[in-house]
């Protein structure tokens, strides 16, 4: 059971790096080479830092576990316009078998020994239900998978603040 999110402004690059550092200490994680492609000046998102950390840790650990013999973990963060940003987690693993792809987000479906099958389900609930984001997974069997997370960067409150600030600066520059 997830509590209601306690929202603050969260810097996703720092959050991802923190989750990645933690996972790099695991046996599997040591063989994985992380590549960061972060756009400069990524705006913060409004969210619950611990819930988002849980979601991204689940997504990253899946990507790392998909590469038991090591590989490249590519992390991308970029803006998709004024409304949001996208986080992509790409692994160079074996991909997700086609018959499993439609069941990915169902609870208790797992391909891992000892896995609960709740990692993706929880990640999707946090991102979509609690943060009005979107979570999509694309996979080509044999070529790895890409997890795409879109997060809104504007909330109704921040838009108003931005406009006030913008009007303030434009008036000053007119004088």
ZAMARGU-4260 file (C-alpha; in steps of 0.2 Angstrom, whole numbers, plus 5000, padded with zeros to 4 digits):
<rodrens>
0) 5000/5000/5000 | 5007/5017/4995 | 5004/5032/5005 | 4998/5048/4997 | 5013/5056/4990
5) 5021/5070/5000 | 5027/5082/4986 | 5042/5093/4985 | 5053/5098/4970 | 5064/5084/4965
10) 5079/5084/4954 | 5078/5069/4944 | 5097/5068/4938 | 5102/5068/4956 | 5089/5055/4961
15) 5094/5043/4946 | 5112/5045/4950 | 5109/5040/4969 | 5099/5025/4964 | 5112/5020/4951
20) 5126/5022/4964 | 5117/5011/4976 | 5114/4997/4963 | 5132/4998/4957 | 5137/4990/4973
25) 5127/4974/4970 | 5137/4960/4962 | 5127/4961/4945 | 5129/4980/4945 | 5148/4980/4946
30) 5149/4973/4928 | 5137/4986/4921 | 5144/5002/4913 | 5133/5017/4916 | 5132/5030/4902
35) 5124/5046/4907 | 5116/5057/4894 | 5108/5071/4904 | 5102/5087/4896 | 5109/5103/4904
40) 5097/5113/4916 | 5084/5099/4918 | 5070/5107/4928 | 5064/5099/4944 | 5048/5089/4945
45) 5035/5090/4958 | 5035/5073/4967 | 5037/5062/4982 | 5056/5060/4982 | 5056/5043/4991
50) 5042/5036/4980 | 5051/5041/4965 | 5067/5034/4971 | 5058/5018/4974 | 5051/5018/4956
55) 5067/5022/4948 | 5077/5009/4959 | 5065/4996/4953 | 5067/5001/4935 | 5086/5002/4936
60) 5087/4985/4945 | 5077/4977/4932 | 5089/4984/4918 | 5104/4979/4928 | 5097/4961/4931
65) 5093/4960/4912 | 5112/4960/4909 | 5119/4946/4921 | 5135/4946/4910 | 5137/4965/4911
70) 5133/4978/4898 | 5129/4996/4895 | 5116/5005/4905 | 5111/5021/4896 | 5102/5034/4906
75) 5095/5049/4897 | 5085/5064/4904 | 5079/5077/4892 | 5065/5090/4891 | 5050/5086/4879
80) 5044/5104/4878 | 5038/5116/4892 | 5026/5103/4899 | 5038/5089/4904 | 5053/5079/4903
85) 5058/5061/4899 | 5069/5049/4908 | 5075/5034/4898 | 5084/5019/4905 | 5091/5008/4891
90) 5099/4991/4894 | 5110/4980/4882 | 5102/4964/4889 | 5093/4951/4880 | 5077/4960/4879
95) 5060/4955/4885 | 5052/4939/4877 | 5037/4944/4866 | 5024/4934/4876 | 5029/4942/4892
100) 5028/4960/4885 | 5009/4962/4887 | 5010/4956/4905 | 5024/4967/4911 | 5014/4978/4922
105) 5002/4965/4930 | 5006/4962/4948 | 5014/4945/4953 | 5021/4942/4935 | 5039/4939/4936
110) 5054/4931/4927 | 5065/4931/4942 | 5068/4917/4954 | 5063/4924/4971 | 5055/4940/4963
115) 5038/4946/4968 | 5033/4953/4952 | 5028/4969/4960 | 5043/4980/4954 | 5036/4986/4938
120) 5018/4987/4944 | 5023/4998/4959 | 5034/5009/4948 | 5019/5012/4936 | 5008/5016/4951
125) 5020/5028/4958 | 5023/5037/4941 | 5006/5036/4933 | 4994/5036/4948 | 5003/5047/4960
130) 5013/5059/4948 | 5003/5060/4932 | 5017/5054/4922 | 5018/5039/4910 | 5029/5024/4910
135) 5031/5014/4894 | 5043/4999/4890 | 5049/4996/4873 | 5059/4980/4870 | 5067/4971/4855
140) 5070/4953/4860 | 5089/4950/4859 | 5093/4969/4858 | 5088/4975/4876 | 5074/4986/4882
145) 5071/5004/4885 | 5060/5011/4899 | 5053/5028/4895 | 5046/5038/4909 | 5038/5055/4905
150) 5035/5067/4920 | 5026/5083/4920 | 5037/5098/4925 | 5023/5111/4926 | 5009/5111/4939
155) 4996/5124/4939 | 5004/5133/4954 | 5021/5134/4945 | 5014/5141/4929 | 5006/5156/4939
160) 5023/5159/4948 | 5032/5159/4931 | 5020/5171/4924 | 5022/5183/4938 | 5041/5182/4937
165) 5041/5185/4919 | 5030/5200/4919 | 5040/5207/4933 | 5056/5206/4923 | 5048/5212/4906
170) 5042/5228/4915 | 5059/5232/4922 | 5068/5229/4905 | 5055/5241/4897 | 5061/5256/4908
</rodrens>
